[in-house]
Amino acid sequence: MITETELKTGIIFGDNETAEYVYMPASEIGMENPLCVYEQENGRKDVDLSEALRLIRVRALRQVKHPVMGQSSC
């Protein structure tokens, strides 16, 4: 799946209008069971890869430029 591959290379998915972002931190890339981050205005939480993919699909998140990290989490 393209989205999974993109997450595993540090691509950030999100919506700048709602300030929602899903990404895999650089420290998790290459891990056997990596965690991703779901970030909103009121905080962040760790989610597993399947939940990250679900959030991207359900929230219709697209590749974006994060206000702090830029284009990539790496």
mmJSON file of the N, C-alpha and C atoms, coordinates in Angstrom:
{"data_MODEL":{"atom_site":{
"group_PDB":["ATOM","ATOM","ATOM","ATOM","ATOM","ATOM","ATOM","ATOM","ATOM","ATOM","ATOM","ATOM","ATOM","ATOM","ATOM","ATOM","ATOM","ATOM","ATOM","ATOM","ATOM","ATOM","ATOM","ATOM","ATOM","ATOM","ATOM","ATOM","ATOM","ATOM","ATOM","ATOM","ATOM","ATOM","ATOM","ATOM","ATOM","ATOM","ATOM","ATOM","ATOM","ATOM","ATOM","ATOM","ATOM","ATOM","ATOM","ATOM","ATOM","ATOM","ATOM","ATOM","ATOM","ATOM","ATOM","ATOM","ATOM","ATOM","ATOM","ATOM","ATOM","ATOM","ATOM","ATOM","ATOM","ATOM","ATOM","ATOM","ATOM","ATOM","ATOM","ATOM","ATOM","ATOM","ATOM","ATOM","ATOM","ATOM","ATOM","ATOM","ATOM","ATOM","ATOM","ATOM","ATOM","ATOM","ATOM","ATOM","ATOM","ATOM","ATOM","ATOM","ATOM","ATOM","ATOM","ATOM","ATOM","ATOM","ATOM","ATOM","ATOM","ATOM","ATOM","ATOM","ATOM","ATOM","ATOM","ATOM","ATOM","ATOM","ATOM","ATOM","ATOM","ATOM","ATOM","ATOM","ATOM","ATOM","ATOM","ATOM","ATOM","ATOM","ATOM","ATOM","ATOM","ATOM","ATOM","ATOM","ATOM","ATOM","ATOM","ATOM","ATOM","ATOM","ATOM","ATOM","ATOM","ATOM","ATOM","ATOM","ATOM","ATOM","ATOM","ATOM","ATOM","ATOM","ATOM","ATOM","ATOM","ATOM","ATOM","ATOM","ATOM","ATOM","ATOM","ATOM","ATOM","ATOM","ATOM","ATOM","ATOM","ATOM","ATOM","ATOM","ATOM","ATOM","ATOM","ATOM","ATOM","ATOM","ATOM","ATOM","ATOM","ATOM","ATOM","ATOM","ATOM","ATOM","ATOM","ATOM","ATOM","ATOM","ATOM","ATOM","ATOM","ATOM","ATOM","ATOM","ATOM","ATOM","ATOM","ATOM","ATOM","ATOM","ATOM","ATOM","ATOM","ATOM","ATOM","ATOM","ATOM","ATOM","ATOM","ATOM","ATOM","ATOM","ATOM","ATOM","ATOM","ATOM","ATOM","ATOM","ATOM","ATOM","ATOM","ATOM","ATOM","ATOM","ATOM","ATOM","ATOM","ATOM"],
"id":[1,2,3,4,5,6,7,8,9,10,11,12,13,14,15,16,17,18,19,20,21,22,23,24,25,26,27,28,29,30,31,32,33,34,35,36,37,38,39,40,41,42,43,44,45,46,47,48,49,50,51,52,53,54,55,56,57,58,59,60,61,62,63,64,65,66,67,68,69,70,71,72,73,74,75,76,77,78,79,80,81,82,83,84,85,86,87,88,89,90,91,92,93,94,95,96,97,98,99,100,101,102,103,104,105,106,107,108,109,110,111,112,113,114,115,116,117,118,119,120,121,122,123,124,125,126,127,128,129,130,131,132,133,134,135,136,137,138,139,140,141,142,143,144,145,146,147,148,149,150,151,152,153,154,155,156,157,158,159,160,161,162,163,164,165,166,167,168,169,170,171,172,173,174,175,176,177,178,179,180,181,182,183,184,185,186,187,188,189,190,191,192,193,194,195,196,197,198,199,200,201,202,203,204,205,206,207,208,209,210,211,212,213,214,215,216,217,218,219,220,221,222],
"type_symbol":["N","C","C","N","C","C","N","C","C","N","C","C","N","C","C","N","C","C","N","C","C","N","C","C","N","C","C","N","C","C","N","C","C","N","C","C","N","C","C","N","C","C","N","C","C","N","C","C","N","C","C","N","C","C","N","C","C","N","C","C","N","C","C","N","C","C","N","C","C","N","C","C","N","C","C","N","C","C","N","C","C","N","C","C","N","C","C","N","C","C","N","C","C","N","C","C","N","C","C","N","C","C","N","C","C","N","C","C","N","C","C","N","C","C","N","C","C","N","C","C","N","C","C","N","C","C","N","C","C","N","C","C","N","C","C","N","C","C","N","C","C","N","C","C","N","C","C","N","C","C","N","C","C","N","C","C","N","C","C","N","C","C","N","C","C","N","C","C","N","C","C","N","C","C","N","C","C","N","C","C","N","C","C","N","C","C","N","C","C","N","C","C","N","C","C","N","C","C","N","C","C","N","C","C","N","C","C","N","C","C","N","C","C","N","C","C","N","C","C","N","C","C"],
"label_atom_id":["N","CA","C","N","CA","C","N","CA","C","N","CA","C","N","CA","C","N","CA","C","N","CA","C","N","CA","C","N","CA","C","N","CA","C","N","CA","C","N","CA","C","N","CA","C","N","CA","C","N","CA","C","N","CA","C","N","CA","C","N","CA","C","N","CA","C","N","CA","C","N","CA","C","N","CA","C","N","CA","C","N","CA","C","N","CA","C","N","CA","C","N","CA","C","N","CA","C","N","CA","C","N","CA","C","N","CA","C","N","CA","C","N","CA","C","N","CA","C","N","CA","C","N","CA","C","N","CA","C","N","CA","C","N","CA","C","N","CA","C","N","CA","C","N","CA","C","N","CA","C","N","CA","C","N","CA","C","N","CA","C","N","CA","C","N","CA","C","N","CA","C","N","CA","C","N","CA","C","N","CA","C","N","CA","C","N","CA","C","N","CA","C","N","CA","C","N","CA","C","N","CA","C","N","CA","C","N","CA","C","N","CA","C","N","CA","C","N","CA","C","N","CA","C","N","CA","C","N","CA","C","N","CA","C","N","CA","C","N","CA","C","N","CA","C","N","CA","C","N","CA","C","N","CA","C","N","CA","C"],
"label_alt_id":[null,null,null,null,null,null,null,null,null,null,null,null,null,null,null,null,null,null,null,null,null,null,null,null,null,null,null,null,null,null,null,null,null,null,null,null,null,null,null,null,null,null,null,null,null,null,null,null,null,null,null,null,null,null,null,null,null,null,null,null,null,null,null,null,null,null,null,null,null,null,null,null,null,null,null,null,null,null,null,null,null,null,null,null,null,null,null,null,null,null,null,null,null,null,null,null,null,null,null,null,null,null,null,null,null,null,null,null,null,null,null,null,null,null,null,null,null,null,null,null,null,null,null,null,null,null,null,null,null,null,null,null,null,null,null,null,null,null,null,null,null,null,null,null,null,null,null,null,null,null,null,null,null,null,null,null,null,null,null,null,null,null,null,null,null,null,null,null,null,null,null,null,null,null,null,null,null,null,null,null,null,null,null,null,null,null,null,null,null,null,null,null,null,null,null,null,null,null,null,null,null,null,null,null,null,null,null,null,null,null,null,null,null,null,null,null,null,null,null,null,null,null],
"label_comp_id":["MET","MET","MET","ILE","ILE","ILE","THR","THR","THR","GLU","GLU","GLU","THR","THR","THR","GLU","GLU","GLU","LEU","LEU","LEU","LYS","LYS","LYS","THR","THR","THR","GLY","GLY","GLY","ILE","ILE","ILE","ILE","ILE","ILE","PHE","PHE","PHE","GLY","GLY","GLY","ASP","ASP","ASP","ASN","ASN","ASN","GLU","GLU","GLU","THR","THR","THR","ALA","ALA","ALA","GLU","GLU","GLU","TYR","TYR","TYR","VAL","VAL","VAL","TYR","TYR","TYR","MET","MET","MET","PRO","PRO","PRO","ALA","ALA","ALA","SER","SER","SER","GLU","GLU","GLU","ILE","ILE","ILE","GLY","GLY","GLY","MET","MET","MET","GLU","GLU","GLU","ASN","ASN","ASN","PRO","PRO","PRO","LEU","LEU","LEU","CYS","CYS","CYS","VAL","VAL","VAL","TYR","TYR","TYR","GLU","GLU","GLU","GLN","GLN","GLN","GLU","GLU","GLU","ASN","ASN","ASN","GLY","GLY","GLY","ARG","ARG","ARG","LYS","LYS","LYS","ASP","ASP","ASP","VAL","VAL","VAL","ASP","ASP","ASP","LEU","LEU","LEU","SER","SER","SER","GLU","GLU","GLU","ALA","ALA","ALA","LEU","LEU","LEU","ARG","ARG","ARG","LEU","LEU","LEU","ILE","ILE","ILE","ARG","ARG","ARG","VAL","VAL","VAL","ARG","ARG","ARG","ALA","ALA","ALA","LEU","LEU","LEU","ARG","ARG","ARG","GLN","GLN","GLN","VAL","VAL","VAL","LYS","LYS","LYS","HIS","HIS","HIS","PRO","PRO","PRO","VAL","VAL","VAL","MET","MET","MET","GLY","GLY","GLY","GLN","GLN","GLN","SER","SER","SER","SER","SER","SER","CYS","CYS","CYS"],
"label_asym_id":["A","A","A","A","A","A","A","A","A","A","A","A","A","A","A","A","A","A","A","A","A","A","A","A","A","A","A","A","A","A","A","A","A","A","A","A","A","A","A","A","A","A","A","A","A","A","A","A","A","A","A","A","A","A","A","A","A","A","A","A","A","A","A","A","A","A","A","A","A","A","A","A","A","A","A","A","A","A","A","A","A","A","A","A","A","A","A","A","A","A","A","A","A","A","A","A","A","A","A","A","A","A","A","A","A","A","A","A","A","A","A","A","A","A","A","A","A","A","A","A","A","A","A","A","A","A","A","A","A","A","A","A","A","A","A","A","A","A","A","A","A","A","A","A","A","A","A","A","A","A","A","A","A","A","A","A","A","A","A","A","A","A","A","A","A","A","A","A","A","A","A","A","A","A","A","A","A","A","A","A","A","A","A","A","A","A","A","A","A","A","A","A","A","A","A","A","A","A","A","A","A","A","A","A","A","A","A","A","A","A","A","A","A","A","A","A","A","A","A","A","A","A"],
"label_entity_id":["1","1","1","1","1","1","1","1","1","1","1","1","1","1","1","1","1","1","1","1","1","1","1","1","1","1","1","1","1","1","1","1","1","1","1","1","1","1","1","1","1","1","1","1","1","1","1","1","1","1","1","1","1","1","1","1","1","1","1","1","1","1","1","1","1","1","1","1","1","1","1","1","1","1","1","1","1","1","1","1","1","1","1","1","1","1","1","1","1","1","1","1","1","1","1","1","1","1","1","1","1","1","1","1","1","1","1","1","1","1","1","1","1","1","1","1","1","1","1","1","1","1","1","1","1","1","1","1","1","1","1","1","1","1","1","1","1","1","1","1","1","1","1","1","1","1","1","1","1","1","1","1","1","1","1","1","1","1","1","1","1","1","1","1","1","1","1","1","1","1","1","1","1","1","1","1","1","1","1","1","1","1","1","1","1","1","1","1","1","1","1","1","1","1","1","1","1","1","1","1","1","1","1","1","1","1","1","1","1","1","1","1","1","1","1","1","1","1","1","1","1","1"],
"label_seq_id":[1,1,1,2,2,2,3,3,3,4,4,4,5,5,5,6,6,6,7,7,7,8,8,8,9,9,9,10,10,10,11,11,11,12,12,12,13,13,13,14,14,14,15,15,15,16,16,16,17,17,17,18,18,18,19,19,19,20,20,20,21,21,21,22,22,22,23,23,23,24,24,24,25,25,25,26,26,26,27,27,27,28,28,28,29,29,29,30,30,30,31,31,31,32,32,32,33,33,33,34,34,34,35,35,35,36,36,36,37,37,37,38,38,38,39,39,39,40,40,40,41,41,41,42,42,42,43,43,43,44,44,44,45,45,45,46,46,46,47,47,47,48,48,48,49,49,49,50,50,50,51,51,51,52,52,52,53,53,53,54,54,54,55,55,55,56,56,56,57,57,57,58,58,58,59,59,59,60,60,60,61,61,61,62,62,62,63,63,63,64,64,64,65,65,65,66,66,66,67,67,67,68,68,68,69,69,69,70,70,70,71,71,71,72,72,72,73,73,73,74,74,74],
"pdbx_PDB_ins_code":[null,null,null,null,null,null,null,null,null,null,null,null,null,null,null,null,null,null,null,null,null,null,null,null,null,null,null,null,null,null,null,null,null,null,null,null,null,null,null,null,null,null,null,null,null,null,null,null,null,null,null,null,null,null,null,null,null,null,null,null,null,null,null,null,null,null,null,null,null,null,null,null,null,null,null,null,null,null,null,null,null,null,null,null,null,null,null,null,null,null,null,null,null,null,null,null,null,null,null,null,null,null,null,null,null,null,null,null,null,null,null,null,null,null,null,null,null,null,null,null,null,null,null,null,null,null,null,null,null,null,null,null,null,null,null,null,null,null,null,null,null,null,null,null,null,null,null,null,null,null,null,null,null,null,null,null,null,null,null,null,null,null,null,null,null,null,null,null,null,null,null,null,null,null,null,null,null,null,null,null,null,null,null,null,null,null,null,null,null,null,null,null,null,null,null,null,null,null,null,null,null,null,null,null,null,null,null,null,null,null,null,null,null,null,null,null,null,null,null,null,null,null],
"Cartn_x":[0.845,0.0,0.895,0.589,1.407,1.479,0.368,0.364,1.27,1.254,2.114,3.578,3.911,5.288,5.708,4.812,5.121,5.333,4.49,4.689,6.051,6.42,7.693,8.911,8.7,9.818,9.794,8.87,8.853,7.879,7.082,6.096,5.063,4.659,3.685,2.338,1.302,-0.06,-0.792,-1.664,-2.388,-3.346,-3.821,-4.731,-4.329,-3.777,-3.308,-4.453,-5.646,-6.788,-7.264,-7.251,-7.686,-6.518,-5.303,-4.074,-4.005,-4.334,-4.227,-3.109,-2.269,-1.144,-0.923,-0.536,-0.14,1.206,2.164,3.492,4.203,5.237,6.088,7.381,7.68,8.918,10.144,11.181,12.415,12.948,12.78,13.297,12.543,11.362,10.547,10.724,11.268,11.435,12.401,11.97,12.785,12.547,11.747,11.439,10.448,10.466,9.573,8.097,7.782,6.409,6.434,6.548,6.719,5.456,5.664,4.569,4.545,3.364,3.193,2.639,2.569,2.043,0.806,-0.259,-1.444,-1.427,-1.283,-1.116,-2.317,-2.859,-3.938,-3.551,-4.36,-4.063,-3.9,-4.676,-4.652,-3.681,-2.83,-1.831,-1.525,-0.74,-0.333,-0.524,-0.677,-0.7,-0.063,0.534,1.124,0.028,0.117,-0.827,-0.03,-0.57,0.132,-0.092,0.623,0.585,-0.813,-1.523,-2.869,-3.821,-3.704,-4.537,-4.144,-2.867,-2.417,-3.014,-2.988,-3.556,-5.06,-5.728,-7.174,-7.479,-6.711,-6.919,-6.704,-5.689,-5.418,-6.595,-7.13,-8.253,-9.535,-9.898,-11.159,-11.175,-10.066,-9.992,-9.621,-9.401,-9.048,-7.816,-6.781,-5.553,-4.695,-3.995,-3.14,-1.724,-0.789,0.58,0.589,1.224,1.261,2.635,2.811,3.998,3.631,4.28,4.042,4.586,3.901,4.374,5.734,6.171,7.469,8.465,8.052,8.956,9.124,8.212,8.3,7.683,8.328,7.793,7.964,8.93,9.273,9.594,9.31,9.634,11.089,11.822,13.23,14.17],
"Cartn_y":[-1.176,0.0,1.246,2.145,3.358,4.171,4.408,5.229,4.649,3.331,2.69,2.909,2.733,2.946,4.396,5.318,6.735,7.069,6.527,6.736,6.227,5.052,4.431,5.165,6.149,6.955,8.373,8.619,9.905,10.929,10.569,11.51,11.819,13.068,13.524,13.707,13.137,13.303,14.213,15.051,15.929,16.846,17.808,18.845,20.114,21.072,22.305,23.145,23.003,23.781,23.289,21.979,21.42,21.127,21.343,21.097,19.654,18.715,17.286,16.709,15.877,15.287,13.856,13.007,11.632,11.411,10.898,10.645,9.592,9.03,8.08,8.808,8.928,9.601,8.884,9.63,9.064,7.917,8.002,6.955,5.633,5.647,4.443,3.791,4.532,4.006,2.823,1.711,0.506,-0.445,-0.034,-0.903,-1.981,-3.106,-4.212,-3.835,-3.207,-2.757,-1.264,-0.437,1.003,1.673,2.703,3.55,4.804,5.345,6.606,7.613,8.854,9.913,10.5,10.64,11.38,12.672,13.784,15.087,15.961,16.595,17.554,18.815,19.854,21.105,20.912,20.009,19.841,18.771,18.229,17.268,16.197,15.228,14.114,12.803,11.744,10.422,9.427,8.402,7.329,6.393,5.972,5.003,3.971,2.768,1.767,2.047,1.333,1.588,1.408,0.387,0.164,1.295,1.817,2.946,4.208,4.404,5.558,5.511,4.347,4.202,4.434,3.959,4.178,5.671,6.374,7.809,8.58,8.221,8.885,8.7,7.486,7.194,7.882,7.707,8.228,9.753,10.352,11.816,12.461,11.629,12.098,13.013,12.57,13.354,13.156,14.188,14.18,14.587,14.384,14.822,16.334,16.773,18.205,18.601,19.894,20.438,20.742,20.062,20.259,21.63,22.378,23.727,23.779,22.678,22.659,21.785,20.572,19.605,19.755,20.438,20.585,19.395,18.941,17.9,16.493,16.297,14.95,14.911,13.761,13.584,13.195,13.006,12.587,13.779],
"Cartn_z":[0.0,0.0,0.0,-0.88,-1.048,0.239,0.925,2.133,3.206,3.377,4.371,4.02,2.772,2.31,2.534,2.245,2.434,3.911,4.788,6.22,6.654,6.133,6.519,5.969,5.106,4.615,5.198,6.145,6.831,6.296,5.293,4.752,5.829,5.898,6.885,6.204,6.801,6.314,7.277,6.754,7.655,6.956,7.728,7.265,8.012,7.292,7.933,8.492,7.925,8.418,9.776,9.989,11.274,12.213,11.739,12.518,13.005,12.126,12.413,11.566,12.16,11.433,11.892,10.963,11.254,10.586,11.356,10.805,11.636,11.041,11.739,12.098,13.381,13.778,13.206,12.944,12.37,13.222,14.527,15.416,15.275,14.67,14.508,13.138,12.186,10.832,10.86,10.279,10.238,11.395,12.38,13.511,13.076,13.788,13.439,13.643,14.745,15.042,15.354,14.329,14.56,15.088,15.873,16.324,15.463,15.303,14.601,15.594,15.173,16.025,15.359,16.141,15.703,16.494,15.798,16.428,16.1,17.138,16.99,17.749,17.631,18.329,19.834,20.407,21.865,22.347,21.489,21.932,20.902,21.345,20.479,21.209,20.408,21.015,20.061,20.65,19.86,19.395,18.141,17.579,16.794,16.683,15.884,14.402,13.566,12.129,11.555,11.971,11.415,11.81,13.023,13.437,12.677,12.428,11.646,10.239,9.623,8.281,8.297,9.338,9.463,9.605,10.444,10.633,9.328,8.592,7.31,6.363,6.33,5.432,5.903,7.175,7.697,7.737,8.118,8.213,6.864,5.833,4.481,4.513,5.247,5.361,4.117,3.734,2.545,2.928,2.025,2.28,2.461,3.548,3.85,4.382,4.498,5.146,6.595,7.522,8.952,9.345,10.215,10.564,11.243,11.879,12.54,11.789,11.411,10.794,9.288,8.655,7.202,6.48,5.399,4.537,5.1,5.993,6.426,7.909,8.514,9.936,10.161,9.087,9.181,9.197],
"occupancy":[1.0,1.0,1.0,1.0,1.0,1.0,1.0,1.0,1.0,1.0,1.0,1.0,1.0,1.0,1.0,1.0,1.0,1.0,1.0,1.0,1.0,1.0,1.0,1.0,1.0,1.0,1.0,1.0,1.0,1.0,1.0,1.0,1.0,1.0,1.0,1.0,1.0,1.0,1.0,1.0,1.0,1.0,1.0,1.0,1.0,1.0,1.0,1.0,1.0,1.0,1.0,1.0,1.0,1.0,1.0,1.0,1.0,1.0,1.0,1.0,1.0,1.0,1.0,1.0,1.0,1.0,1.0,1.0,1.0,1.0,1.0,1.0,1.0,1.0,1.0,1.0,1.0,1.0,1.0,1.0,1.0,1.0,1.0,1.0,1.0,1.0,1.0,1.0,1.0,1.0,1.0,1.0,1.0,1.0,1.0,1.0,1.0,1.0,1.0,1.0,1.0,1.0,1.0,1.0,1.0,1.0,1.0,1.0,1.0,1.0,1.0,1.0,1.0,1.0,1.0,1.0,1.0,1.0,1.0,1.0,1.0,1.0,1.0,1.0,1.0,1.0,1.0,1.0,1.0,1.0,1.0,1.0,1.0,1.0,1.0,1.0,1.0,1.0,1.0,1.0,1.0,1.0,1.0,1.0,1.0,1.0,1.0,1.0,1.0,1.0,1.0,1.0,1.0,1.0,1.0,1.0,1.0,1.0,1.0,1.0,1.0,1.0,1.0,1.0,1.0,1.0,1.0,1.0,1.0,1.0,1.0,1.0,1.0,1.0,1.0,1.0,1.0,1.0,1.0,1.0,1.0,1.0,1.0,1.0,1.0,1.0,1.0,1.0,1.0,1.0,1.0,1.0,1.0,1.0,1.0,1.0,1.0,1.0,1.0,1.0,1.0,1.0,1.0,1.0,1.0,1.0,1.0,1.0,1.0,1.0,1.0,1.0,1.0,1.0,1.0,1.0,1.0,1.0,1.0,1.0,1.0,1.0],
"B_iso_or_equiv":[0.0,0.0,0.0,0.0,0.0,0.0,0.0,0.0,0.0,0.0,0.0,0.0,0.0,0.0,0.0,0.0,0.0,0.0,0.0,0.0,0.0,0.0,0.0,0.0,0.0,0.0,0.0,0.0,0.0,0.0,0.0,0.0,0.0,0.0,0.0,0.0,0.0,0.0,0.0,0.0,0.0,0.0,0.0,0.0,0.0,0.0,0.0,0.0,0.0,0.0,0.0,0.0,0.0,0.0,0.0,0.0,0.0,0.0,0.0,0.0,0.0,0.0,0.0,0.0,0.0,0.0,0.0,0.0,0.0,0.0,0.0,0.0,0.0,0.0,0.0,0.0,0.0,0.0,0.0,0.0,0.0,0.0,0.0,0.0,0.0,0.0,0.0,0.0,0.0,0.0,0.0,0.0,0.0,0.0,0.0,0.0,0.0,0.0,0.0,0.0,0.0,0.0,0.0,0.0,0.0,0.0,0.0,0.0,0.0,0.0,0.0,0.0,0.0,0.0,0.0,0.0,0.0,0.0,0.0,0.0,0.0,0.0,0.0,0.0,0.0,0.0,0.0,0.0,0.0,0.0,0.0,0.0,0.0,0.0,0.0,0.0,0.0,0.0,0.0,0.0,0.0,0.0,0.0,0.0,0.0,0.0,0.0,0.0,0.0,0.0,0.0,0.0,0.0,0.0,0.0,0.0,0.0,0.0,0.0,0.0,0.0,0.0,0.0,0.0,0.0,0.0,0.0,0.0,0.0,0.0,0.0,0.0,0.0,0.0,0.0,0.0,0.0,0.0,0.0,0.0,0.0,0.0,0.0,0.0,0.0,0.0,0.0,0.0,0.0,0.0,0.0,0.0,0.0,0.0,0.0,0.0,0.0,0.0,0.0,0.0,0.0,0.0,0.0,0.0,0.0,0.0,0.0,0.0,0.0,0.0,0.0,0.0,0.0,0.0,0.0,0.0,0.0,0.0,0.0,0.0,0.0,0.0],
"pdbx_formal_charge":[null,null,null,null,null,null,null,null,null,null,null,null,null,null,null,null,null,null,null,null,null,null,null,null,null,null,null,null,null,null,null,null,null,null,null,null,null,null,null,null,null,null,null,null,null,null,null,null,null,null,null,null,null,null,null,null,null,null,null,null,null,null,null,null,null,null,null,null,null,null,null,null,null,null,null,null,null,null,null,null,null,null,null,null,null,null,null,null,null,null,null,null,null,null,null,null,null,null,null,null,null,null,null,null,null,null,null,null,null,null,null,null,null,null,null,null,null,null,null,null,null,null,null,null,null,null,null,null,null,null,null,null,null,null,null,null,null,null,null,null,null,null,null,null,null,null,null,null,null,null,null,null,null,null,null,null,null,null,null,null,null,null,null,null,null,null,null,null,null,null,null,null,null,null,null,null,null,null,null,null,null,null,null,null,null,null,null,null,null,null,null,null,null,null,null,null,null,null,null,null,null,null,null,null,null,null,null,null,null,null,null,null,null,null,null,null,null,null,null,null,null,null],
"auth_seq_id":[1,1,1,2,2,2,3,3,3,4,4,4,5,5,5,6,6,6,7,7,7,8,8,8,9,9,9,10,10,10,11,11,11,12,12,12,13,13,13,14,14,14,15,15,15,16,16,16,17,17,17,18,18,18,19,19,19,20,20,20,21,21,21,22,22,22,23,23,23,24,24,24,25,25,25,26,26,26,27,27,27,28,28,28,29,29,29,30,30,30,31,31,31,32,32,32,33,33,33,34,34,34,35,35,35,36,36,36,37,37,37,38,38,38,39,39,39,40,40,40,41,41,41,42,42,42,43,43,43,44,44,44,45,45,45,46,46,46,47,47,47,48,48,48,49,49,49,50,50,50,51,51,51,52,52,52,53,53,53,54,54,54,55,55,55,56,56,56,57,57,57,58,58,58,59,59,59,60,60,60,61,61,61,62,62,62,63,63,63,64,64,64,65,65,65,66,66,66,67,67,67,68,68,68,69,69,69,70,70,70,71,71,71,72,72,72,73,73,73,74,74,74],
"auth_comp_id":["MET","MET","MET","ILE","ILE","ILE","THR","THR","THR","GLU","GLU","GLU","THR","THR","THR","GLU","GLU","GLU","LEU","LEU","LEU","LYS","LYS","LYS","THR","THR","THR","GLY","GLY","GLY","ILE","ILE","ILE","ILE","ILE","ILE","PHE","PHE","PHE","GLY","GLY","GLY","ASP","ASP","ASP","ASN","ASN","ASN","GLU","GLU","GLU","THR","THR","THR","ALA","ALA","ALA","GLU","GLU","GLU","TYR","TYR","TYR","VAL","VAL","VAL","TYR","TYR","TYR","MET","MET","MET","PRO","PRO","PRO","ALA","ALA","ALA","SER","SER","SER","GLU","GLU","GLU","ILE","ILE","ILE","GLY","GLY","GLY","MET","MET","MET","GLU","GLU","GLU","ASN","ASN","ASN","PRO","PRO","PRO","LEU","LEU","LEU","CYS","CYS","CYS","VAL","VAL","VAL","TYR","TYR","TYR","GLU","GLU","GLU","GLN","GLN","GLN","GLU","GLU","GLU","ASN","ASN","ASN","GLY","GLY","GLY","ARG","ARG","ARG","LYS","LYS","LYS","ASP","ASP","ASP","VAL","VAL","VAL","ASP","ASP","ASP","LEU","LEU","LEU","SER","SER","SER","GLU","GLU","GLU","ALA","ALA","ALA","LEU","LEU","LEU","ARG","ARG","ARG","LEU","LEU","LEU","ILE","ILE","ILE","ARG","ARG","ARG","VAL","VAL","VAL","ARG","ARG","ARG","ALA","ALA","ALA","LEU","LEU","LEU","ARG","ARG","ARG","GLN","GLN","GLN","VAL","VAL","VAL","LYS","LYS","LYS","HIS","HIS","HIS","PRO","PRO","PRO","VAL","VAL","VAL","MET","MET","MET","GLY","GLY","GLY","GLN","GLN","GLN","SER","SER","SER","SER","SER","SER","CYS","CYS","CYS"],
"auth_asym_id":["A","A","A","A","A","A","A","A","A","A","A","A","A","A","A","A","A","A","A","A","A","A","A","A","A","A","A","A","A","A","A","A","A","A","A","A","A","A","A","A","A","A","A","A","A","A","A","A","A","A","A","A","A","A","A","A","A","A","A","A","A","A","A","A","A","A","A","A","A","A","A","A","A","A","A","A","A","A","A","A","A","A","A","A","A","A","A","A","A","A","A","A","A","A","A","A","A","A","A","A","A","A","A","A","A","A","A","A","A","A","A","A","A","A","A","A","A","A","A","A","A","A","A","A","A","A","A","A","A","A","A","A","A","A","A","A","A","A","A","A","A","A","A","A","A","A","A","A","A","A","A","A","A","A","A","A","A","A","A","A","A","A","A","A","A","A","A","A","A","A","A","A","A","A","A","A","A","A","A","A","A","A","A","A","A","A","A","A","A","A","A","A","A","A","A","A","A","A","A","A","A","A","A","A","A","A","A","A","A","A","A","A","A","A","A","A","A","A","A","A","A","A"],
"auth_atom_id":["N","CA","C","N","CA","C","N","CA","C","N","CA","C","N","CA","C","N","CA","C","N","CA","C","N","CA","C","N","CA","C","N","CA","C","N","CA","C","N","CA","C","N","CA","C","N","CA","C","N","CA","C","N","CA","C","N","CA","C","N","CA","C","N","CA","C","N","CA","C","N","CA","C","N","CA","C","N","CA","C","N","CA","C","N","CA","C","N","CA","C","N","CA","C","N","CA","C","N","CA","C","N","CA","C","N","CA","C","N","CA","C","N","CA","C","N","CA","C","N","CA","C","N","CA","C","N","CA","C","N","CA","C","N","CA","C","N","CA","C","N","CA","C","N","CA","C","N","CA","C","N","CA","C","N","CA","C","N","CA","C","N","CA","C","N","CA","C","N","CA","C","N","CA","C","N","CA","C","N","CA","C","N","CA","C","N","CA","C","N","CA","C","N","CA","C","N","CA","C","N","CA","C","N","CA","C","N","CA","C","N","CA","C","N","CA","C","N","CA","C","N","CA","C","N","CA","C","N","CA","C","N","CA","C","N","CA","C","N","CA","C","N","CA","C","N","CA","C","N","CA","C","N","CA","C","N","CA","C"],
"pdbx_PDB_model_num":[1,1,1,1,1,1,1,1,1,1,1,1,1,1,1,1,1,1,1,1,1,1,1,1,1,1,1,1,1,1,1,1,1,1,1,1,1,1,1,1,1,1,1,1,1,1,1,1,1,1,1,1,1,1,1,1,1,1,1,1,1,1,1,1,1,1,1,1,1,1,1,1,1,1,1,1,1,1,1,1,1,1,1,1,1,1,1,1,1,1,1,1,1,1,1,1,1,1,1,1,1,1,1,1,1,1,1,1,1,1,1,1,1,1,1,1,1,1,1,1,1,1,1,1,1,1,1,1,1,1,1,1,1,1,1,1,1,1,1,1,1,1,1,1,1,1,1,1,1,1,1,1,1,1,1,1,1,1,1,1,1,1,1,1,1,1,1,1,1,1,1,1,1,1,1,1,1,1,1,1,1,1,1,1,1,1,1,1,1,1,1,1,1,1,1,1,1,1,1,1,1,1,1,1,1,1,1,1,1,1,1,1,1,1,1,1,1,1,1,1,1,1]
}}}
